Amino acid sequence: MATYELLLQALDEEGRVEEADALFEKILTENEECTPRSLFHRVMTMHERYNQPKRLLEVLCYFLEASFLRLEYSNCHQDPVMKALSGASYHG
């Protein structure tokens, strides 16, 4: 997964948002249950940086859908950064 994260970072820094989004979708469909929070965080910050609140909310929904039960059962809470990003996009 670290390789994917590095590739997403490179695509983000080059401004290739569509390609990064397509890669993230591929990662998500192949590894839905084991996609780390860091990938979601990277993609969400990318969409925030490029002013795409609708897509940011879609990614947030993927995250919540994929990991809600894991978070509930493990007694973890949503990352504060993700809370701030999602709140800002609603008020955006």
N, C-alpha and C positions, 0 to 999 in steps of 0.2 A: 504494500500500500504506500510505502514511502516514495517509491518511484512514481506512482500516480500523483501523489501530492506535489512532488517536484515538477512534474510535467504540467500540472494545473497552474502552479506558481509561474512557470515560464510563459505559458499561454496568457495568463493574466497580465504579466508585466509587459508583454508585447501587444496587449490590447486585443487579443484574438478571443473575444468573449464567446462567440458562437461555437468555435472549436472546443473551448474549455467546457462549455455547457454540454456539447455532444459527448465529450469524453466522460464527464460526470454522469450523464444519463447511462452510458454504457457500464461504468463502474457500479452504479446503483442497481441496475437490472441484473448484473452478474453476481454481485456480492451484497444484496440488500440487507441481510441480517448482520453482516460483519463490517459494514462501512463505518469507519471511525468518525467521531465528531469533528476531528480536525479537517476532514475533507468538506463536510458540510459548512464548517466555519469559513474555509477558504472561498468556497463558491458563493456563500452569502455575502461576504465582504466584497467580493469582486462585483456582484450585482449592485451592491450599495454604492461602490465607487463609480460605477458607470451609470448610475441613476436609473436603475431598472427595478422599481419597487414591486411590480407585479410578479416578476420572475423570482425576486427574493422571497416573496410570500409562498410561491409554489415550492421552492426548495425547502423552506421552513416546514411546509406541510408534509413533504416527503420525509424530512427528518423526524417529525413528530409521529407520523404514521409508522415509520420503520422502527422507531425506538421507544415508543411510549410505554409499551409493556415492559421492556427491559429496564427502563428508568423506574417504573413503578415497583417492580419486583426487587430491584437492587437498592431501593430507597435513595436513589440519586435525584438530583434536581437539575433543571435546565441550566445550561451555562449562562452566566450573567451577561456575557457579551451578546449571545444569541437573543436573549430577552430584549436587550437594548436595540439591536438591529430590527427585530420584528416590531417593536413598539414604534420606532422611528418611521418604519415603512407604512404603518397604519395611519400615522399622523401626517405623513409626508407631503 
